Amino acid sequence: MARSLRVFISYSSSDKDFAQKLYRDLSSAGAKPFEFVESSSPGSAAWSQILEWISDSDVFIVLLSSSTPKSRAVKEEMEQANYS
């Protein structure tokens, strides 16, 4: 059986609704997406979990909007993906 495509979704918090819709669509299509609100585990260190998801992903998607350049988290996730 083939492994599901692992997709990391990076986005500004103002784009959360779209990110969650994308998460649902990717899941329905058979992918294994990572989106913080849907994928995080309570009690886990958030940044450590994000770093693990980024390094384990096959695809890294950045949702671009007018809010993206202002998001420190998106910038850090993109930098991490560049080095993974």
C-alpha positions as CSV (number, residue, x, y, z in Angstrom):
1,M,0.0,0.0,0.0
2,A,1.4,3.4,-1.0
3,R,2.1,6.0,1.7
4,S,-0.1,9.1,1.8
5,L,1.5,12.3,0.6
6,R,2.4,14.4,3.6
7,V,1.7,18.1,3.1
8,F,2.6,20.9,5.5
9,I,0.4,24.0,5.3
10,S,2.0,27.3,6.4
11,Y,-0.3,30.3,6.7
12,S,-0.9,33.6,8.5
13,S,-3.5,33.3,11.4
14,S,-5.8,35.6,9.4
15,D,-6.0,32.9,6.7
16,K,-6.9,30.1,9.2
17,D,-10.4,29.4,7.7
18,F,-8.9,28.9,4.2
19,A,-6.1,26.7,5.6
20,Q,-8.6,24.5,7.4
21,K,-10.7,24.1,4.2
22,L,-7.5,23.2,2.3
23,Y,-6.7,20.7,5.1
24,R,-10.1,19.0,4.7
25,D,-9.8,19.0,0.9
26,L,-6.4,17.4,1.0
27,S,-7.5,14.8,3.6
28,S,-10.5,13.9,1.4
29,A,-8.2,13.4,-1.5
30,G,-6.1,10.9,0.4
31,A,-3.2,13.1,1.5
32,K,-2.0,13.5,5.1
33,P,-1.9,17.2,5.6
34,F,-0.3,19.0,8.6
35,E,-2.1,22.2,9.7
36,F,-1.6,23.4,13.2
37,V,-5.2,23.8,14.4
38,E,-6.2,20.4,13.0
39,S,-3.0,18.5,13.6
40,S,-1.5,19.7,16.9
41,S,-1.4,17.5,20.0
42,P,-2.4,19.0,23.3
43,G,0.5,19.3,25.8
44,S,3.1,19.1,23.1
45,A,5.7,21.9,22.5
46,A,4.2,23.6,19.5
47,W,7.4,24.7,17.8
48,S,9.0,21.3,18.2
49,Q,6.0,19.7,16.7
50,I,6.0,22.1,13.7
51,L,9.7,21.4,13.1
52,E,9.0,17.7,13.0
53,W,6.0,18.1,10.6
54,I,8.1,20.3,8.3
55,S,11.0,17.8,8.2
56,D,8.6,14.9,7.7
57,S,6.5,16.5,4.9
58,D,6.8,15.7,1.2
59,V,5.2,19.0,0.1
60,F,5.4,22.5,1.8
61,I,2.5,24.8,0.9
62,V,2.5,28.5,1.8
63,L,-0.8,30.3,1.6
64,L,-0.1,33.8,0.2
65,S,-2.2,36.7,1.2
66,S,-1.7,40.3,2.2
67,S,-1.1,39.1,5.7
68,T,1.7,36.6,4.8
69,P,4.6,39.1,4.9
70,K,3.6,40.2,8.4
71,S,3.6,36.7,9.8
72,R,6.7,35.8,11.8
73,A,5.6,32.2,12.0
74,V,5.3,31.8,8.2
75,K,8.7,33.3,7.8
76,E,10.3,30.9,10.3
77,E,8.5,27.9,8.8
78,M,9.7,28.9,5.3
79,E,13.3,29.2,6.6
80,Q,13.0,25.8,8.3
81,A,11.6,24.2,5.2
82,N,14.4,25.6,3.1
83,Y,17.0,23.8,5.4
84,S,15.1,20.5,5.7
